[in-house]
Amino acid sequence: METLIIHPKNEEQATALKAVMKALEIDFETEESPYNPEFVNKVLKGVNARKAGKPGQKIEIQDIWK
């Protein structure tokens, strides 16, 4: 049998998918993200800002580890 990896976009989709799988008696596992949600939101905010054409913050190479 094959394994399916599903990426719901929000909690509503995750809940609906879990309900369907339970109704069909399909075994499934859930796994929490190993990343801090606050950090992920900061990264996504920066990515979206760059996509919207907003300037980023420039860091000189010699200052990157300070």
FENJO-V595410 format. One record per residue. N is the residue number from 1. RES is the residue in one small letter. SS is DSSP state (H for helix, E for strand, C for the rest). Layout:
n=N res=RES ss=SS
n=N res=RES ss=SS
//
This chain:
n=1 res=m ss=C
n=2 res=e ss=C
n=3 res=t ss=C
n=4 res=l ss=C
n=5 res=i ss=C
n=6 res=i ss=C
n=7 res=h ss=C
n=8 res=p ss=C
n=9 res=k ss=C
n=10 res=n ss=C
n=11 res=e ss=H
n=12 res=e ss=H
n=13 res=q ss=H
n=14 res=a ss=H
n=15 res=t ss=H
n=16 res=a ss=H
n=17 res=l ss=H
n=18 res=k ss=H
n=19 res=a ss=H
n=20 res=v ss=H
n=21 res=m ss=H
n=22 res=k ss=H
n=23 res=a ss=H
n=24 res=l ss=C
n=25 res=e ss=C
n=26 res=i ss=C
n=27 res=d ss=C
n=28 res=f ss=C
n=29 res=e ss=C
n=30 res=t ss=C
n=31 res=e ss=C
n=32 res=e ss=C
n=33 res=s ss=C
n=34 res=p ss=C
n=35 res=y ss=C
n=36 res=n ss=C
n=37 res=p ss=H
n=38 res=e ss=H
n=39 res=f ss=H
n=40 res=v ss=H
n=41 res=n ss=H
n=42 res=k ss=H
n=43 res=v ss=H
n=44 res=l ss=H
n=45 res=k ss=H
n=46 res=g ss=H
n=47 res=v ss=H
n=48 res=n ss=H
n=49 res=a ss=H
n=50 res=r ss=H
n=51 res=k ss=H
n=52 res=a ss=C
n=53 res=g ss=C
n=54 res=k ss=C
n=55 res=p ss=C
n=56 res=g ss=C
n=57 res=q ss=C
n=58 res=k ss=C
n=59 res=i ss=C
n=60 res=e ss=C
n=61 res=i ss=H
n=62 res=q ss=H
n=63 res=d ss=H
n=64 res=i ss=C
n=65 res=w ss=C
n=66 res=k ss=C
//
